[in-house]
Amino acid sequence: MKINFKAERKARIEMLPLIDIVFLLLVFFIYAMLSMAVHHGLTIDLPTSSSAEIDKKLVLSVSVKEDKTVYVDEEYVSIENLSSLLKAKIKGYPEPGVLLFADRNLPYQDLFQVLDTINNAGIGKISLQAEAEK
């Protein structure tokens, strides 16, 4: 009578559970590092306005269209002449201000160029205008 001995199987290391544990540790360490990072930015919930009032104390209205044309009180002015025109118009006002109307499709950099020009004209009060919510 012949006795069959089963061949001994070699020990195997299963890879799937090992991969699961490695990814779990990776996620844990990434989360731990992100929670320890110092965030220098502020978390701000920007408000929406269902009814906004215009400050009547502000003197001038500056409008910037999508094609980068600038208007002061419905009068066209080039961006190079904006500062000198604003300086001339604010003479005699103790605390001048500007209502700034900018097209929603105006690039951010162009808006900041207009803001810098208004600031260089000596006007510190700038009110950015928005549409009321529907």
N, CA and C of each residue as an Amber inpcrd file, in Angstrom:
protein
   402
   0.8280000  -1.1470000   0.0000000   0.0000000   0.0000000   0.0000000
   0.8870000   1.2270000   0.0000000   0.4760000   2.1490000  -0.8680000
   1.2900000   3.3400000  -1.0460000   0.6410000   4.4950000  -0.2850000
   1.4500000   5.1680000   0.5070000   0.9520000   6.2990000   1.2750000
   1.4340000   7.5720000   0.5760000   0.4870000   8.4190000   0.2600000
   0.8310000   9.6970000  -0.3790000   0.9470000  10.7890000   0.6770000
   2.1300000  11.2700000   0.7620000   2.3200000  12.4230000   1.6480000
   2.1330000  13.6920000   0.8270000   1.3480000  14.5660000   1.3810000
   1.1420000  15.8300000   0.6650000   2.4310000  16.6290000   0.7080000
   2.7350000  17.1850000  -0.4190000   3.9520000  18.0060000  -0.4680000
   3.7190000  19.2500000   0.3720000   4.7000000  19.5980000   1.1290000
   4.5560000  20.7630000   1.9860000   4.5390000  22.0160000   1.1400000
   3.5860000  22.8500000   1.4470000   3.4880000  24.1110000   0.7240000
   4.4170000  25.1140000   1.3780000   5.0300000  25.9140000   0.5560000
   5.8890000  26.9500000   1.0950000   5.0090000  28.0770000   1.6340000
   5.4880000  28.7620000   2.6310000   4.7510000  29.8860000   3.2050000
   4.7390000  31.0360000   2.2000000   3.5830000  31.6740000   2.0780000
   3.4500000  32.7960000   1.1430000   3.0630000  34.0460000   1.9130000
   3.5560000  35.1380000   1.4300000   3.1410000  36.4220000   1.9820000
   2.1290000  37.0020000   1.0050000   0.9310000  37.1740000   1.5050000
  -0.1190000  37.7110000   0.6440000   0.1230000  39.2060000   0.4500000
   0.0470000  39.6610000  -0.7870000   0.3660000  41.0550000  -1.1130000
  -0.8360000  41.9960000  -0.9490000  -2.0360000  41.5540000  -1.1900000
  -3.1910000  42.4440000  -1.1170000  -3.4110000  43.0380000   0.2720000
  -3.4030000  42.2530000   1.3330000  -3.5470000  42.8710000   2.6520000
  -2.3750000  43.8060000   2.9870000  -1.1970000  43.4540000   2.5110000
  -0.0310000  44.3030000   2.7550000  -0.1870000  45.6560000   2.0540000
  -0.6830000  45.6440000   0.8290000  -0.9040000  46.8870000   0.0900000
  -1.9770000  47.7280000   0.7800000  -3.0360000  47.0840000   1.2660000
  -4.0900000  47.8100000   1.9810000  -3.5310000  48.5180000   3.2090000
  -2.7260000  47.8310000   3.9750000  -2.1570000  48.4240000   5.1890000
  -1.1950000  49.5500000   4.8420000  -0.3960000  49.4040000   3.7970000
   0.5440000  50.4560000   3.3980000  -0.2240000  51.7130000   2.9800000
  -1.2920000  51.5600000   2.2010000  -2.0770000  52.7260000   1.8020000
  -2.7790000  53.3630000   2.9960000  -3.2560000  52.5520000   3.9350000
  -3.8840000  53.0830000   5.1340000  -2.8840000  53.9070000   5.9450000
  -1.6740000  53.4130000   6.1010000  -0.6400000  54.1680000   6.8110000
  -0.2730000  55.4490000   6.0590000  -0.2100000  55.3600000   4.7480000
   0.1100000  56.5340000   3.9440000  -0.9420000  57.6270000   4.1220000
  -2.2060000  57.2560000   4.0670000  -3.2870000  58.2200000   4.2590000
  -3.2290000  58.8080000   5.6610000  -2.9710000  57.9780000   6.6610000
  -2.8820000  58.4570000   8.0330000  -1.7680000  59.4910000   8.1840000
  -0.5970000  59.2190000   7.6480000   0.5210000  60.1470000   7.7990000
   0.3180000  61.4320000   6.9970000  -0.2890000  61.3350000   5.8320000
  -0.5860000  62.5490000   5.0640000  -1.5740000  63.4190000   5.8200000
  -2.6140000  62.7990000   6.3640000  -3.6000000  63.5630000   7.1310000
  -2.9580000  64.1910000   8.3690000  -2.1100000  63.4440000   9.0460000
  -1.4330000  63.9700000  10.2350000  -0.5430000  65.1550000   9.8760000
   0.1640000  65.0810000   8.7540000   1.0520000  66.1830000   8.3570000
   0.2450000  67.4110000   7.9610000  -0.8820000  67.2240000   7.2810000
  -1.7010000  68.3670000   6.8830000  -2.3490000  69.0400000   8.0840000
  -2.7060000  68.2720000   9.0870000  -3.3320000  68.8810000  10.2620000
  -2.3040000  69.6320000  11.1050000  -1.0290000  69.3120000  10.9760000
   0.0080000  70.0190000  11.7350000   0.5340000  71.2320000  10.9870000
   0.2120000  71.3760000   9.7030000   0.7240000  72.4970000   8.9140000
   0.0740000  73.7930000   9.3830000   0.8630000  74.8370000   9.4000000
   0.3540000  76.1470000   9.7800000  -0.1960000  76.8120000   8.5240000
  -1.4700000  77.1560000   8.5530000  -2.1040000  77.8010000   7.4150000
  -1.9830000  79.3030000   7.5920000  -1.3520000  79.9680000   6.6250000
  -1.1670000  81.4070000   6.7070000  -2.3150000  82.1830000   6.0960000
  -3.1770000  81.5290000   5.3560000  -4.3200000  82.2010000   4.7500000
  -5.4960000  82.2170000   5.7090000  -6.3820000  83.1490000   5.4890000
  -7.5750000  83.2420000   6.3060000  -8.7220000  82.5030000   5.6390000
  -9.5260000  81.8770000   6.4390000 -10.7270000  81.2470000   5.9210000
 -11.8450000  82.2660000   6.0180000 -12.3420000  82.6550000   4.8760000
 -13.3410000  83.7100000   4.8360000 -14.5620000  83.2230000   4.0640000
 -15.7180000  83.4160000   4.6530000 -16.9670000  83.1820000   3.9390000
 -17.4090000  84.5330000   3.3970000 -17.2910000  84.7010000   2.1230000
 -17.6390000  85.9770000   1.5240000 -19.1450000  86.1920000   1.5550000
 -19.5760000  87.3820000   1.9270000 -21.0130000  87.6430000   2.0200000
 -21.6440000  87.8820000   0.6570000 -22.9120000  87.5990000   0.5990000
 -23.7020000  87.9660000  -0.5730000 -24.6580000  89.0520000  -0.1360000
 -25.0460000  89.8810000  -1.0550000 -25.8790000  91.0170000  -0.7030000
 -27.2020000  90.9430000  -1.4340000 -28.2740000  90.8610000  -0.6710000
 -29.5870000  90.8820000  -1.2940000 -30.0690000  92.3150000  -1.4790000
 -29.5500000  93.2160000  -0.6550000 -29.8490000  94.6400000  -0.8300000
 -28.6490000  95.4230000  -0.3240000 -28.0120000  96.1320000  -1.2170000
 -26.8380000  96.9200000  -0.8630000 -27.1620000  98.3880000  -1.0520000
 -26.6630000  99.2060000  -0.1480000 -26.8980000 100.6410000  -0.2330000
 -25.6350000 101.3370000  -0.7150000 -25.7980000 102.3570000  -1.5190000
 -24.6750000 103.1350000  -2.0130000 -24.3850000 104.2360000  -1.0060000
 -23.1090000 104.3740000  -0.6640000 -22.6960000 105.4160000   0.2610000
 -22.7210000 106.7530000  -0.4740000 -23.5800000 107.6520000  -0.0580000
 -23.7520000 108.9340000  -0.7570000 -22.5760000 109.8760000  -0.5350000
 -21.7100000 109.5760000   0.4310000 -20.5690000 110.4390000   0.7080000
 -19.4630000 110.2720000  -0.3410000 -19.4870000 109.1680000  -1.0490000
 -18.4550000 108.9260000  -2.0460000 -18.7030000 109.8260000  -3.2460000
 -17.6230000 110.3720000  -3.7790000 -17.7210000 111.4470000  -4.7570000
 -17.8320000 110.9610000  -6.1960000 -16.9430000 110.0850000  -6.6100000
 -16.8020000 109.7250000  -8.0190000 -17.2670000 108.3060000  -8.3090000
 -17.6130000 108.0850000  -9.5570000 -17.9670000 106.7640000 -10.0390000
 -16.9820000 106.3810000 -11.1380000 -16.2770000 105.2610000 -10.9390000
 -15.3230000 104.7550000 -11.9310000 -15.8520000 103.4190000 -12.4250000
 -16.0080000 103.3020000 -13.7460000 -16.5070000 102.0690000 -14.3570000
 -15.4430000 101.5020000 -15.2740000 -15.2590000 100.1800000 -15.2030000
 -14.2880000  99.4910000 -16.0530000 -15.0360000  98.3990000 -16.7950000
 -15.0070000  98.4770000 -18.1270000 -15.6960000  97.4800000 -18.9480000
 -14.7820000  96.2910000 -19.2180000 -15.3650000  95.2580000 -19.8220000
 -14.6290000  94.0290000 -20.1160000 -13.4520000  94.2670000 -21.0550000
 -13.5920000  95.2450000 -21.9710000 -12.5100000  95.5300000 -22.9230000
 -11.4820000  96.5030000 -22.3490000 -11.4830000  96.6810000 -21.0120000
 -10.5050000  97.4680000 -20.2550000 -10.6450000  98.9690000 -20.4660000
 -11.7710000  99.4360000 -20.9620000 -11.9830000 100.8760000 -21.0760000
 -12.4800000 101.3920000 -19.7310000 -11.9780000 102.5720000 -19.3600000
 -12.2710000 103.1440000 -18.0540000 -13.0910000 104.4100000 -18.2460000
 -14.1230000 104.5750000 -17.4250000 -14.9840000 105.7530000 -17.4700000
 -15.0650000 106.3470000 -16.0670000 -14.9150000 107.6620000 -15.9720000
 -15.1130000 108.3790000 -14.7140000 -16.3670000 109.2130000 -14.8860000
 -17.3910000 108.8970000 -14.1090000 -18.6850000 109.5750000 -14.2240000
 -19.1640000 109.6340000 -15.6770000 -19.1650000 108.5030000 -16.3510000
 -19.6040000 108.3390000 -17.7380000 -18.7390000 109.0880000 -18.7570000
 -17.5450000 109.4680000 -18.3760000 -16.5990000 110.1470000 -19.2700000
 -15.4090000 109.2130000 -19.4890000 -15.1190000 108.8950000 -20.7690000
 -14.0160000 107.9870000 -21.0780000 -12.6880000 108.6280000 -20.6880000
 -11.8140000 107.8130000 -20.1020000 -10.4560000 108.2470000 -19.7600000
  -9.5260000 107.0450000 -19.9280000  -8.3180000 107.2970000 -20.4100000
  -7.3520000 106.2070000 -20.5360000  -6.7810000 105.8970000 -19.1590000
  -6.2810000 104.6940000 -18.9950000  -5.7450000 104.2730000 -17.7030000
  -4.5350000 105.1140000 -17.3070000  -3.7950000 105.6280000 -18.3020000
  -2.6220000 106.4620000 -18.0110000  -3.0350000 107.8220000 -17.4570000
  -4.1670000 108.3610000 -17.8860000  -4.6330000 109.6790000 -17.4450000
  -5.6060000 109.6070000 -16.2690000  -5.9120000 108.4100000 -15.8060000
  -6.9010000 108.2500000 -14.7450000  -6.4590000 108.9210000 -13.4490000
  -5.2230000 108.7490000 -13.0700000  -4.7360000 109.3130000 -11.8090000
  -4.8100000 110.8330000 -11.8100000  -4.3590000 111.4620000 -12.8910000
  -4.3870000 112.9290000 -12.9370000  -5.8150000 113.4650000 -12.9760000
  -6.7170000 112.7920000 -13.6790000  -8.1090000 113.2250000 -13.7240000
  -8.7630000 113.1130000 -12.3470000  -8.4810000 112.0110000 -11.6420000
  -9.0480000 111.8340000 -10.3170000  -8.5160000 112.8830000  -9.3390000
  -7.2170000 113.1920000  -9.4320000  -6.6410000 114.2280000  -8.5630000
  -7.3200000 115.5740000  -8.8000000  -7.6150000 115.8800000 -10.0570000
  -8.2660000 117.1550000 -10.3840000  -9.7060000 117.1860000  -9.8750000
 -10.3990000 116.0500000  -9.9410000 -11.8120000 116.0200000  -9.5610000
 -12.0320000 115.9950000  -8.0510000 -11.0360000 115.5290000  -7.2730000
 -11.2490000 115.4160000  -5.8260000 -10.8080000 116.6570000  -5.0580000
 -10.3030000 117.6610000  -5.7460000  -9.8920000 118.8870000  -5.0530000
 -11.1090000 119.5140000  -4.3820000 -10.9370000 119.9150000  -3.1300000
 -12.0090000 120.5400000  -2.3860000 -12.8230000 119.5750000  -1.5450000
 -12.6310000 118.2900000  -1.7090000 -13.3440000 117.3000000  -0.8980000
 -12.4220000 116.8150000   0.2250000 -12.8780000 116.8800000   1.4740000
 -12.0060000 116.4790000   2.5850000 -11.6910000 114.9760000   2.6050000
 -12.6810000 114.1450000   2.3660000 -12.4770000 112.6950000   2.3460000
 -13.1050000 112.1170000   1.0860000 -12.4130000 112.2050000  -0.0370000
 -13.0140000 111.7210000  -1.2880000 -13.0890000 110.1970000  -1.3260000
 -14.0390000 109.7210000  -2.0940000 -14.2010000 108.2860000  -2.2670000
 -14.6190000 107.9590000  -3.6800000 -14.5350000 106.6800000  -4.0120000
 -14.8400000 106.2210000  -5.3710000 -15.7510000 105.0060000  -5.2960000
 -16.7640000 105.0090000  -6.1330000 -17.5730000 103.8190000  -6.3760000
 -16.9760000 103.1410000  -7.6010000 -16.5000000 101.9210000  -7.4580000
 -15.8460000 101.2170000  -8.5640000 -16.7710000 100.1280000  -9.0880000
 -17.1710000 100.2900000 -10.3500000 -18.0050000  99.3050000 -11.0400000
 -17.1160000  98.5820000 -12.0460000 -16.9170000  97.2770000 -11.8630000
 -16.0690000  96.5070000 -12.7670000 -16.8800000  95.3690000 -13.3580000
 -16.6870000  95.1290000 -14.6500000 -17.3660000  94.0320000 -15.3360000
 -16.9460000  92.7080000 -14.7180000 -17.8670000  91.7590000 -14.6190000
 -17.5540000  90.4800000 -13.9880000 -16.5400000  89.6690000 -14.7770000
 -16.3840000  89.9350000 -16.0810000 -15.4290000  89.1990000 -16.9040000
 -14.0830000  89.9020000 -17.0260000 -13.9010000  90.9930000 -16.3070000
 -12.6340000  91.7200000 -16.3280000 -11.5720000  90.8920000 -15.6210000
 -10.4010000  90.7040000 -16.2420000  -9.3410000  89.9340000 -15.5770000
  -8.9220000  90.5920000 -14.2600000  -8.5810000  89.7670000 -13.3170000
  -8.2080000  90.1980000 -11.9680000  -7.0440000  91.1910000 -12.0050000
  -6.0500000  90.9500000 -12.8370000  -4.8830000  91.8230000 -12.9200000
  -5.2800000  93.2200000 -13.3950000  -6.1940000  93.3180000 -14.3320000
  -6.6340000  94.6210000 -14.8290000  -7.4080000  95.3850000 -13.7550000
  -8.1920000  94.6750000 -12.9590000  -8.9080000  95.3160000 -11.8590000
  -7.9180000  95.8840000 -10.8510000  -6.8650000  95.1400000 -10.5510000
  -5.8760000  95.6350000  -9.6080000  -5.0730000  96.7960000 -10.1650000
  -4.8830000  96.8540000 -11.4570000  -4.2090000  97.9990000 -12.0620000
  -5.0490000  99.2580000 -11.8580000  -6.3530000  99.1630000 -12.0290000
  -7.2370000 100.3070000 -11.8060000  -7.2630000 100.6720000 -10.3200000
  -7.3140000  99.6730000  -9.4430000  -7.3010000  99.9420000  -8.0020000
  -6.0210000 100.6590000  -7.5800000  -4.8810000 100.2160000  -8.1030000
  -3.6080000 100.8740000  -7.7860000  -3.5750000 102.3060000  -8.2930000
  -4.1220000 102.5510000  -9.4680000  -4.1580000 103.9010000 -10.0230000
  -5.0310000 104.8070000  -9.1700000  -6.1700000 104.3160000  -8.7140000
  -7.0470000 105.1090000  -7.8450000  -6.3440000 105.4010000  -6.5240000
  -5.6640000 104.4070000  -5.9850000  -4.9390000 104.5870000  -4.7280000
  -3.7930000 105.5860000  -4.8860000  -3.1070000 105.5590000  -6.0230000
  -2.0090000 106.5020000  -6.2790000  -2.5130000 107.9290000  -6.4500000
  -3.7920000 108.0930000  -6.7650000  -4.3640000 109.4270000  -6.9010000
  -4.6900000 110.0340000  -5.5380000  -4.4940000 109.2820000  -4.4780000
  -4.7330000 109.7910000  -3.1370000  -6.1130000 109.5010000  -2.6030000
  -6.8110000 108.5660000  -3.2190000  -8.1580000 108.2120000  -2.7700000
  -8.0690000 106.8950000  -2.0120000  -8.4300000 106.9560000  -0.7420000
  -8.3370000 105.7690000   0.0970000  -9.6370000 105.0160000   0.2280000
 -10.7450000 105.6960000   0.0150000 -12.0560000 105.0540000   0.1440000
 -12.5100000 104.5580000  -1.2230000 -12.4770000 103.2560000  -1.3880000
 -12.9060000 102.6420000  -2.6450000 -13.9720000 101.6130000  -2.3010000
 -15.1180000 101.7620000  -2.9180000 -16.2210000 100.8400000  -2.6860000
 -16.4650000 100.0270000  -3.9540000 -16.2210000  98.7150000  -3.8800000
 -16.4850000  97.8430000  -5.0160000 -17.9700000  97.5400000  -5.0470000
 -18.5830000  97.7570000  -6.1800000 -20.0210000  97.5940000  -6.3260000
 -20.3410000  96.2280000  -6.9120000 -21.5010000  95.7170000  -6.5260000
 -21.9500000  94.4070000  -7.0120000 -23.4400000  94.4630000  -7.3170000
 -23.8790000  93.4950000  -8.0730000 -25.3070000  93.3640000  -8.3720000
 -26.0090000  92.7270000  -7.1910000 -27.2390000  93.0770000  -7.0270000
 -28.0420000  92.4410000  -5.9800000 -28.4180000  91.0360000  -6.4330000
 -28.5550000  90.1370000  -5.4780000 -28.9490000  88.7780000  -5.7980000
 -30.3600000  88.7430000  -6.3510000 -30.6190000  87.7650000  -7.1910000
 -31.9620000  87.6260000  -7.7630000 -32.7880000  86.7270000  -6.9030000
